[in-house]
Amino acid sequence: MEELVARVRGFNRFYTRVIGVLGAGMHDTAYSLTEGRVLYELDKKDTTETGELRRMLDLDAGYLSRMLARFETDGLITRERSPEDARRQLVRLSEQGRAVWKMLDDASAAGVRALLQPLTEEDRRRLIAAATTIQHILDDRPAPEAYVIRPPRPGDLGWVVHRHGVLYVEEHGWDETFEAMAARIVAGYAGGHDPRREACWIAEVDGEPAGSVFCLKRDDRTAQLRLLLVEPSARGMGIGGRLVDECLSFAKRAGYERIILMTVDALTTARRIYERAGFVLDEQYAKSAYGTEVTEQYWSRPL
């Protein structure tokens, strides 16, 4: 835990310097980063109650009062008493205030563009994905509901192997032989597959891989669904069912008559997805695998 605390504190110090760089574009203006944030919040609404503004930004009441007084003197805002409660004060940006906010917003955007410009497209994706992950973990708001299903990009197949190895150890206690099996499947696909009869899909959430599935050839008439995975952070979004649907649609278009899959009885969430997709259990066997005892199940459905 202490090492983790030190790493987080180190990141905080680093990011404080980054914020300073991003705020450099405002140094030529008469407004601080905090004042820019207040103008940002005021720009989002027609009117804002001062108490709400203070709570939203966690500002000292006296500090906020002095800031708003300065804004009013500069002609950036107007203030009035609430008609419902005279104790409440309502704040509204003036046209001049909105023009000042646009100037500050443009300066801030220019700073971010300068920060991103030297980065490769891959590094930009990694940066956004990492920032989004931090926000989702530390924020108590619900996870995003949007995702995309796409073909794999360079690096995605390695991610599939890595995440199968990590998740099945963490969630089921399986050993490295399962990761080895995933690696063999992926290597066979990458080493030479017929794109007319075999395919892979990656689910992506906020620019980061969040799930996978493969449709592979078993024989001329039979396809096999393999390596279905959904990240814990993306579960409940319908990604697993959508990946299975993609696999089934492709298999039918590719001319297969039947599709099969192998799973184990402990994977109850995956089993429910397969059942909803029309798969039926053909047979099951108890065996030793992946460093433990499992019940392998074989499912199929016609196409």
C-alpha positions as CSV (number, residue, x, y, z in Angstrom):
1,M,0.0,0.0,0.0
2,E,2.8,2.5,0.9
3,E,4.4,2.0,-2.5
4,L,1.0,2.6,-4.2
5,V,0.6,5.8,-2.1
6,A,4.0,7.0,-3.2
7,R,3.2,6.3,-6.9
8,V,-0.1,8.2,-6.7
9,R,1.6,11.2,-5.0
10,G,4.3,11.2,-7.6
11,F,1.7,11.2,-10.3
12,N,0.0,14.1,-8.6
13,R,3.2,16.2,-8.5
14,F,3.8,15.4,-12.2
15,Y,0.3,16.3,-13.2
16,T,0.4,19.5,-11.2
17,R,3.3,20.5,-13.5
18,V,1.3,19.5,-16.6
19,I,-1.6,21.7,-15.4
20,G,0.8,24.6,-15.0
21,V,1.9,24.1,-18.7
22,L,-1.8,23.9,-19.8
23,G,-2.5,27.1,-17.9
24,A,0.4,29.0,-19.4
25,G,-1.9,30.3,-22.2
26,M,-3.8,32.2,-19.5
27,H,-0.8,33.9,-18.1
28,D,-1.2,36.7,-20.7
29,T,-4.8,37.3,-19.5
30,A,-6.0,39.0,-16.3
31,Y,-7.7,35.7,-15.1
32,S,-6.4,32.7,-13.1
33,L,-7.2,29.1,-13.7
34,T,-9.8,29.1,-10.9
35,E,-11.5,32.2,-12.3
36,G,-11.6,30.5,-15.7
37,R,-13.3,27.5,-14.1
38,V,-15.9,29.8,-12.5
39,L,-16.6,31.4,-15.9
40,Y,-16.9,27.9,-17.4
41,E,-19.5,26.9,-15.0
42,L,-21.4,30.1,-15.4
43,D,-21.3,29.7,-19.2
44,K,-23.1,26.3,-19.0
45,K,-26.3,27.7,-17.5
46,D,-28.4,30.8,-18.0
47,T,-28.4,31.5,-14.2
48,T,-26.5,29.9,-11.4
49,E,-27.1,30.2,-7.6
50,T,-23.9,31.3,-5.8
51,G,-24.3,28.6,-3.1
52,E,-24.5,25.9,-5.8
53,L,-21.4,27.4,-7.5
54,R,-19.5,27.4,-4.2
55,R,-20.4,23.8,-3.5
56,M,-19.7,22.6,-7.0
57,L,-16.2,24.1,-7.1
58,D,-15.4,23.7,-3.3
59,L,-14.5,27.3,-3.0
60,D,-14.3,29.5,0.2
61,A,-17.4,31.7,0.4
62,G,-15.3,34.8,0.9
63,Y,-13.0,34.1,-1.9
64,L,-15.9,33.4,-4.3
65,S,-17.6,36.6,-3.2
66,R,-14.6,38.7,-3.9
67,M,-14.1,37.0,-7.3
68,L,-17.8,37.7,-8.3
69,A,-17.5,41.3,-7.1
70,R,-14.5,41.7,-9.5
71,F,-16.4,40.0,-12.3
72,E,-19.3,42.4,-11.8
73,T,-17.0,45.5,-11.8
74,D,-15.4,44.2,-15.0
75,G,-18.9,43.8,-16.5
76,L,-18.6,40.1,-16.9
77,I,-21.7,39.1,-14.8
78,T,-24.9,40.4,-13.4
79,R,-26.2,39.5,-9.9
80,E,-29.8,39.5,-8.6
81,R,-31.8,38.2,-5.7
82,S,-33.9,35.0,-6.4
83,P,-37.6,35.8,-6.7
84,E,-38.4,32.6,-4.8
85,D,-35.9,33.2,-1.9
86,A,-34.3,36.7,-1.3
87,R,-31.5,35.0,0.6
88,R,-30.3,33.3,-2.5
89,Q,-28.2,35.2,-5.1
90,L,-28.4,34.4,-8.8
91,V,-25.5,35.0,-11.2
92,R,-25.6,35.4,-14.9
93,L,-22.9,35.9,-17.5
94,S,-23.2,39.1,-19.6
95,E,-22.4,39.1,-23.3
96,Q,-19.0,40.6,-22.4
97,G,-18.5,37.7,-19.9
98,R,-19.3,35.1,-22.5
99,A,-16.8,36.8,-24.8
100,V,-14.1,36.7,-22.1
101,W,-14.9,33.0,-21.4
102,K,-14.5,32.2,-25.1
103,M,-11.1,33.9,-25.2
104,L,-10.0,31.8,-22.1
105,D,-11.4,28.6,-23.6
106,D,-9.6,29.1,-26.8
107,A,-6.3,29.7,-24.9
108,S,-6.9,26.5,-22.9
109,A,-7.7,24.5,-26.0
110,A,-4.5,25.8,-27.7
111,G,-2.5,24.6,-24.7
112,V,-3.9,21.1,-25.0
113,R,-3.3,21.0,-28.8
114,A,0.3,21.9,-28.2
115,L,0.6,19.1,-25.6
116,L,-0.9,16.5,-28.0
117,Q,0.8,17.7,-31.2
118,P,4.2,15.9,-30.7
119,L,2.5,12.6,-29.8
120,T,1.9,9.7,-32.2
121,E,-1.7,8.6,-32.9
122,E,-1.1,5.5,-30.8
123,D,0.2,7.5,-27.8
124,R,-2.8,9.9,-28.1
125,R,-5.2,6.9,-27.8
126,R,-3.2,5.5,-24.9
127,L,-3.3,8.9,-23.1
128,I,-7.0,9.3,-23.5
129,A,-7.6,5.7,-22.4
130,A,-5.5,6.1,-19.3
131,A,-7.1,9.4,-18.4
132,T,-10.5,7.8,-18.9
133,T,-9.6,4.8,-16.7
134,I,-8.4,7.1,-13.9
135,Q,-11.6,9.1,-14.1
136,H,-13.9,6.0,-14.0
137,I,-12.1,4.4,-11.1
138,L,-12.1,7.5,-8.9
139,D,-15.4,8.9,-10.0
140,D,-18.6,7.7,-8.4
141,R,-20.7,8.4,-11.5
142,P,-22.0,5.4,-13.6
143,A,-19.8,3.8,-16.2
144,P,-20.3,4.9,-19.8
145,E,-22.9,3.2,-21.9
146,A,-21.3,3.6,-25.3
147,Y,-19.0,1.1,-27.0
148,V,-18.0,0.1,-30.5
149,I,-17.3,-3.3,-32.0
150,R,-14.4,-3.2,-34.5
151,P,-11.8,-5.5,-36.2
152,P,-8.5,-5.9,-34.3
153,R,-5.8,-3.3,-34.7
154,P,-2.0,-3.9,-34.3
155,G,-1.4,-4.9,-30.7
156,D,-5.0,-6.1,-30.0
157,L,-4.2,-9.8,-30.4
158,G,-1.5,-9.5,-27.8
159,W,-4.0,-7.8,-25.5
160,V,-6.4,-10.7,-26.0
161,V,-3.8,-13.2,-24.7
162,H,-2.7,-10.9,-21.9
163,R,-6.2,-10.2,-20.6
164,H,-7.2,-13.9,-20.8
165,G,-4.1,-14.8,-18.8
166,V,-4.7,-12.1,-16.1
167,L,-8.5,-12.3,-15.7
168,Y,-8.8,-16.1,-15.4
169,V,-6.1,-16.1,-12.8
170,E,-7.7,-13.3,-10.8
171,E,-11.3,-14.5,-11.1
172,H,-11.0,-18.3,-11.2
173,G,-7.5,-19.1,-9.9
174,W,-6.4,-20.9,-13.2
175,D,-2.8,-21.4,-13.9
176,E,-0.6,-20.3,-16.9
177,T,-1.7,-23.2,-19.0
178,F,-4.9,-21.4,-19.9
179,E,-2.9,-18.3,-21.1
180,A,-0.8,-20.7,-23.1
181,M,-4.0,-22.1,-24.8
182,A,-5.2,-18.6,-25.6
183,A,-1.8,-17.8,-27.0
184,R,-1.9,-20.9,-29.3
185,I,-5.4,-19.9,-30.6
186,V,-4.4,-16.3,-31.3
187,A,-1.1,-17.4,-32.9
188,G,-2.9,-19.7,-35.2
189,Y,-5.3,-17.0,-36.2
190,A,-2.6,-14.4,-36.7
191,G,-0.3,-16.8,-38.5
192,G,-2.7,-17.3,-41.4
193,H,-6.5,-17.2,-41.5
194,D,-8.9,-17.0,-44.4
195,P,-10.7,-13.7,-43.7
196,R,-13.7,-15.1,-45.7
197,R,-14.2,-17.8,-43.1
198,E,-12.5,-16.6,-39.9
199,A,-12.7,-13.3,-38.0
200,C,-12.0,-11.5,-34.7
201,W,-13.8,-8.6,-33.1
202,I,-12.7,-6.2,-30.4
203,A,-15.1,-4.3,-28.2
204,E,-13.8,-0.8,-27.4
205,V,-15.0,1.5,-24.6
206,D,-13.6,5.1,-24.5
207,G,-10.8,4.2,-26.9
208,E,-9.6,1.1,-24.8
209,P,-10.1,-2.6,-25.7
210,A,-12.8,-4.0,-23.4
211,G,-13.8,-7.3,-25.0
212,S,-13.0,-9.9,-27.7
213,V,-14.4,-12.9,-29.6
214,F,-13.2,-15.1,-32.5
215,C,-15.1,-17.0,-35.1
216,L,-12.8,-19.9,-36.3
217,K,-13.2,-22.7,-38.7
218,R,-13.8,-26.1,-37.2
219,D,-14.5,-27.8,-40.5
220,D,-16.1,-26.8,-43.8
221,R,-19.6,-26.9,-42.3
222,T,-18.9,-26.0,-38.7
223,A,-17.6,-22.7,-37.1
224,Q,-16.3,-22.4,-33.6
225,L,-16.8,-19.4,-31.2
226,R,-13.6,-18.9,-29.1
227,L,-12.0,-16.5,-26.6
228,L,-15.1,-14.5,-25.6
229,L,-14.0,-12.0,-23.0
230,V,-15.5,-8.8,-21.5
231,E,-13.5,-6.6,-19.1
232,P,-15.0,-6.4,-15.6
233,S,-15.3,-2.6,-15.9
234,A,-17.4,-3.0,-19.1
235,R,-19.7,-5.8,-17.9
236,G,-23.4,-5.0,-17.8
237,M,-23.3,-3.0,-21.0
238,G,-24.5,-5.8,-23.3
239,I,-21.0,-6.2,-24.9
240,G,-20.9,-10.0,-24.5
241,G,-24.2,-10.5,-26.2
242,R,-23.2,-8.1,-29.0
243,L,-19.9,-9.9,-29.6
244,V,-21.7,-13.3,-29.8
245,D,-24.2,-11.8,-32.3
246,E,-21.3,-10.5,-34.5
247,C,-19.8,-14.0,-34.5
248,L,-23.1,-15.7,-35.4
249,S,-23.9,-13.2,-38.2
250,F,-20.4,-13.7,-39.7
251,A,-20.6,-17.5,-39.4
252,K,-23.9,-17.5,-41.3
253,R,-22.6,-15.2,-44.0
254,A,-19.5,-17.3,-44.3
255,G,-21.6,-20.4,-45.2
256,Y,-21.3,-22.4,-42.1
257,E,-24.3,-24.6,-41.2
258,R,-23.5,-25.0,-37.5
259,I,-21.5,-23.3,-34.7
260,I,-20.0,-24.8,-31.6
261,L,-18.2,-23.6,-28.5
262,M,-16.5,-24.9,-25.4
263,T,-16.8,-23.4,-22.0
264,V,-16.8,-24.6,-18.3
265,D,-19.7,-24.7,-16.0
266,A,-18.1,-22.1,-13.6
267,L,-18.5,-19.4,-16.2
268,T,-22.2,-18.8,-15.5
269,T,-22.4,-15.3,-17.0
270,A,-21.0,-16.5,-20.3
271,R,-23.3,-19.5,-20.2
272,R,-26.4,-17.2,-19.9
273,I,-25.2,-15.3,-23.0
274,Y,-24.9,-18.5,-25.0
275,E,-28.3,-19.7,-23.9
276,R,-29.9,-16.4,-24.9
277,A,-28.1,-16.7,-28.3
278,G,-29.8,-20.0,-28.9
279,F,-26.9,-22.4,-28.0
280,V,-27.8,-25.7,-26.3
281,L,-25.7,-27.9,-24.2
282,D,-24.6,-31.1,-26.0
283,E,-22.3,-32.8,-23.5
284,Q,-20.1,-32.1,-20.5
285,Y,-17.1,-33.8,-18.8
286,A,-15.3,-33.4,-15.5
287,K,-11.5,-33.1,-16.0
288,S,-8.3,-31.7,-14.6
289,A,-7.4,-28.5,-16.5
290,Y,-5.7,-25.2,-15.9
291,G,-4.4,-26.3,-12.5
292,T,-7.8,-27.2,-11.1
293,E,-10.8,-29.4,-11.6
294,V,-13.4,-28.1,-14.1
295,T,-16.4,-29.4,-15.9
296,E,-16.0,-28.7,-19.6
297,Q,-19.2,-28.1,-21.6
298,Y,-19.7,-28.3,-25.3
299,W,-22.5,-26.2,-26.8
300,S,-23.8,-25.8,-30.3
301,R,-26.6,-24.3,-32.4
302,P,-27.6,-24.4,-36.1
303,L,-27.1,-21.4,-38.3
